[in-house]
Amino acid sequence: MSTWNKKDLVGLDALTAEEITHLLDTAMAFKGVGERNLKKVPALRGKTLVNFFVEPSTRTRTSFEIAAMRLSADVVNITATASSLQKGETLKDTALNLQALRADIIVLRHSSPGSSNFLSERLNSSIINAGDGAHEHPTQGLLDIFTIREKFGRIEGLNVAIIGDILFSRVARSNIFGLLKLGANVTLVGPSTLVPKRFEKLGVKVRHHIDDILESADVVNLLRIQHERQRKEYFPGLGEYISLFGLTKLRAARLSPSCLIMHPGPINRGVEIDSDVADSSQSVILDQVTNGIAVRMAVLYSCAGGAGIPA
Ligand code: CP
């Protein structure tokens, strides 16, 4: 019997370890589809997906579109500037109209934390959170965890360091919730203004010196500074940030040779990560992007009522 019976994916905080593992195993089954000549299965034929992005995106929007097309769904893309949100329509009314247009699945990216949950409680259409403010980005968390599991064969017991602007990062939150549920040791690293001690209540360690974690990390996941969400200065300047927290070539040389270097993108070369380090053999940044398709296929398939893991 399937361990998945949800119509929505709002966040990894709300999922059990079994549900997360179910999505990862389903993604593993779908990964092979992307490696075939004919990259398509009929699993969602006849279903309509609306990609509704109120914030900019390259990876997530494209990846959901490709995932839906590989499952044979029909896809419509809407951006904020081309929608009637510009004319004062509320998010709820816009979403109800998409439902009235018989959208089976609505993928939402929005700047307000809780926006996906708000719609999931009011609509019958499936709601998939593609990033809601600084709250969660569950498919990014899943694809990061999928990539780690693919490389190490497990999550339990691994030392994962998430480095950078944690305070404003939905990616960090989804990674923290998912990784802890699957038994990883998670350490958050950054300036005290962006990585306050109170995060320890979640069950992670907090460190304010990157040098403390380099030798012991199995995974380092670098996050960019989310300037668009910050309303004040959280550190004196970029030069100081780079010197204290940037993954420079010198620091990368201290990582274990098996340590994975990850980044959800978009990367700011020369800030949180040195350009050569981002392109190095230990970097799996583009593998993460590729894996995002299989993970999003698994999420769409499962939330649309797909039974079990496809053969
Ligand atoms: N990682 C991520 O969410 O990238 P986009 O903003 O390009 O979708």
Residues whose N, C-alpha, C, O or C-beta is under 5 A from the ligand:
A	BS01	CP	P56 S57 T58 R59 T60 R61 P264 G265 P266
